[in-house]
Amino acid sequence: EMNEVSDASPAGESSYLERLVSRIHSKAHRYSAHHLCSRYRGYEIEIERDDGDDDWYIRVSPIGGSYLYDGWWRDSFDQTEQAAIREALRGAMILGG
């Protein structure tokens, strides 16, 4: 019985996270082909890279505040914008239900 509950929970979290990432991505302001900025619950999320073969650089901060995440996402050269947003949310620990 406990296995059924724990197995179901990650799937629910995963679909919630994917919907959230999709919403954040769709509302983003695009500065260039590989640079965008969006907001979520009072936080600014910015992801960028020089071209499609580089790692992502991620910045997350409360609007007008100090950075919670400010750095390169290592070995992310093959990751999508949506994956970078997911990493930003997790890395800055600002996920909320």
C-alpha positions in Angstrom: 0.0 0.0 0.0 2.8 2.5 0.8 4.5 1.6 -2.5 1.4 2.5 -4.4 1.2 5.9 -2.7 4.9 6.8 -3.2 4.8 5.5 -6.8 1.8 7.7 -7.6 3.2 10.9 -6.0 6.2 11.5 -8.2 4.0 11.1 -11.3 1.6 13.8 -10.0 4.5 16.1 -9.1 6.1 15.5 -12.5 3.0 16.5 -14.4 2.5 19.5 -12.2 6.1 20.5 -12.8 5.8 20.1 -16.5 2.7 22.2 -16.7 4.4 24.9 -14.6 7.5 24.9 -16.7 5.4 25.1 -19.8 3.5 28.1 -18.4 6.6 29.9 -17.4 8.2 29.2 -20.8 5.1 30.5 -22.7 5.1 33.8 -20.8 8.9 34.4 -21.2 10.3 37.5 -22.8 12.8 36.4 -25.4 15.9 38.6 -25.8 17.5 36.3 -28.4 17.4 32.8 -29.7 19.1 31.5 -26.5 18.2 34.1 -23.9 14.9 34.4 -22.1 13.5 35.8 -18.9 10.2 35.0 -17.1 8.6 35.5 -13.7 7.1 33.1 -11.3 5.5 34.0 -7.9 7.6 37.1 -7.5 10.9 35.6 -8.8 12.7 36.4 -12.0 14.1 33.5 -13.9 16.7 34.1 -16.6 18.3 31.5 -18.7 20.9 32.0 -21.5 23.7 30.5 -23.5 25.8 31.7 -26.3 24.6 29.2 -28.8 22.8 25.8 -28.9 26.0 23.8 -28.0 26.9 25.7 -24.8 25.9 25.1 -21.2 23.0 27.2 -19.8 23.7 30.1 -17.5 20.9 30.5 -15.0 19.9 33.4 -12.7 17.0 33.3 -10.3 16.2 36.1 -7.8 13.2 37.6 -6.1 12.3 40.7 -8.1 14.7 43.4 -6.8 16.5 41.0 -4.5 19.7 38.9 -4.3 20.3 35.9 -6.5 19.2 32.4 -5.3 20.8 30.8 -8.3 23.5 32.5 -10.3 25.8 30.3 -12.3 26.4 27.7 -15.0 24.4 24.6 -15.1 27.2 22.0 -15.7 27.0 19.6 -18.7 23.7 21.1 -19.8 24.8 21.7 -23.4 22.3 19.1 -24.7 19.3 20.3 -22.5 16.3 22.3 -23.7 15.0 25.7 -22.5 12.3 23.9 -20.6 14.9 21.7 -18.8 16.8 24.8 -17.9 13.7 26.4 -16.4 13.1 23.2 -14.5 16.7 23.3 -13.2 16.2 27.0 -12.2 13.1 26.2 -10.2 14.7 23.2 -8.4 18.1 24.8 -7.9 16.7 28.0 -6.4 14.3 25.9 -4.4 11.2 28.0 -5.3 8.8 25.3 -6.3 5.4 25.6 -4.6 2.1 23.9 -5.1 
